[in-house]
Amino acid sequence: MKTIAIILATAALNLSVLSVAQASGSDEIPSVTVRFADLDLTRSDGLSSLYTRLSQAAKSVCREMDPASEKGVSVQQRYQACLDQSIKDAVAKINQPAFTDYVARKASPASSTGIKLAAK
């Protein structure tokens, strides 16, 4: 089963679950499970589906920072940073070169996201 656990604050690896999480002010760290055993990461549709799932999970985890609930540039910046970091950490833990390349292309300067991935 292809899955992995990712928690920003503790970066824990687990072979059965992928969780994207963000550290909040409370002791409990929000997380969302993303399963991808059903996806073929050698195909572009599999890569796209995994990216969509990670993006949705990151939005769910970062929702308390959603700028729709509060106005201000710093709120938008914190929300975007949460999304970017959640996805970046998940991509690193998944550690699939084809997926890393796919996300790097999505995060090109022409894209609206601030995600930057380091080359290995």
C-alpha positions as CSV (number, residue, x, y, z in Angstrom):
1,M,0.0,0.0,0.0
2,K,1.5,3.4,-1.0
3,T,0.9,5.8,1.8
4,I,3.0,8.0,4.0
5,A,2.6,10.2,7.2
6,I,3.6,13.8,7.2
7,I,3.2,16.1,10.1
8,L,5.0,19.5,9.7
9,A,5.9,19.8,13.4
10,T,7.1,16.2,13.9
11,A,7.7,14.8,10.3
12,A,6.7,11.2,11.2
13,L,7.0,8.5,8.5
14,N,4.4,5.7,8.5
15,L,4.0,3.2,5.7
16,S,0.2,3.1,5.8
17,V,-0.9,6.8,5.9
18,L,-0.1,10.1,4.3
19,S,-1.1,13.0,6.6
20,V,-0.5,16.6,5.8
21,A,-0.5,18.7,9.0
22,Q,0.3,22.2,10.2
23,A,1.5,23.2,13.7
24,S,-1.1,25.3,15.5
25,G,-1.2,27.0,18.9
26,S,-2.8,23.9,20.5
27,D,-1.1,20.7,21.6
28,E,-3.0,18.8,18.9
29,I,-1.6,19.0,15.4
30,P,-4.3,18.8,12.7
31,S,-3.8,16.2,10.0
32,V,-5.5,14.8,7.0
33,T,-5.0,11.3,5.7
34,V,-4.2,11.1,1.9
35,R,-4.2,7.6,0.4
36,F,-2.6,7.0,-3.0
37,A,-2.1,3.3,-3.3
38,D,-4.7,3.3,-6.1
39,L,-2.6,5.8,-8.2
40,D,0.0,4.9,-10.8
41,L,2.7,7.5,-10.3
42,T,4.4,6.6,-13.6
43,R,1.4,8.2,-15.4
44,S,0.6,11.8,-15.6
45,D,-3.0,11.3,-14.5
46,G,-1.7,9.6,-11.4
47,L,0.6,12.4,-10.6
48,S,-2.1,15.0,-11.2
49,S,-4.5,13.1,-8.9
50,L,-2.0,12.9,-6.1
51,Y,-1.2,16.6,-6.4
52,T,-4.9,17.4,-6.2
53,R,-5.3,15.2,-3.2
54,L,-2.4,16.8,-1.4
55,S,-3.6,20.3,-2.3
56,Q,-7.1,19.5,-0.9
57,A,-5.5,18.0,2.3
58,A,-3.3,21.1,2.8
59,K,-6.4,23.4,2.4
60,S,-8.2,21.3,5.0
61,V,-5.3,21.4,7.4
62,C,-4.6,25.1,6.9
63,R,-8.3,26.2,6.9
64,E,-8.1,28.0,10.3
65,M,-5.7,30.4,8.5
66,D,-8.0,30.8,5.5
67,P,-8.0,34.5,4.6
68,A,-11.7,34.3,3.9
69,S,-12.2,34.3,7.7
70,E,-10.0,37.3,8.3
71,K,-8.7,40.2,6.2
72,G,-5.1,41.3,5.8
73,V,-2.0,40.6,3.9
74,S,-0.3,38.7,6.7
75,V,-3.2,36.4,7.0
76,Q,-3.0,35.6,3.3
77,Q,0.8,35.1,3.5
78,R,0.5,32.7,6.5
79,Y,-2.2,30.7,4.8
80,Q,-0.2,30.4,1.6
81,A,2.9,29.6,3.6
82,C,1.0,26.8,5.3
83,L,-0.3,25.4,2.0
84,D,3.2,25.6,0.4
85,Q,5.0,24.0,3.4
86,S,2.4,21.2,3.7
87,I,2.7,20.2,0.1
88,K,6.5,20.7,0.0
89,D,6.9,18.4,3.1
90,A,4.5,15.8,1.6
91,V,6.4,15.7,-1.7
92,A,9.7,15.3,0.1
93,K,8.3,12.4,2.2
94,I,6.8,10.7,-0.8
95,N,10.2,10.9,-2.5
96,Q,9.2,9.9,-6.0
97,P,11.3,11.7,-8.6
98,A,8.5,11.8,-11.2
99,F,6.1,13.4,-8.6
100,T,8.8,15.9,-7.4
101,D,9.3,17.0,-11.0
102,Y,5.6,17.3,-11.6
103,V,5.2,19.5,-8.5
104,A,8.2,21.6,-9.5
105,R,6.6,22.2,-12.9
106,K,3.3,23.2,-11.2
107,A,5.4,25.6,-9.0
108,S,7.2,27.3,-11.8
109,P,7.5,31.1,-11.7
110,A,4.5,31.4,-14.0
111,S,2.3,29.6,-11.4
112,S,0.6,31.4,-8.6
113,T,2.0,29.1,-5.8
114,G,5.1,29.9,-3.8
115,I,6.2,26.3,-3.6
116,K,9.9,25.9,-4.3
117,L,11.5,22.5,-4.4
118,A,15.2,21.9,-4.0
119,A,16.9,19.6,-6.6
120,K,18.5,16.5,-5.2
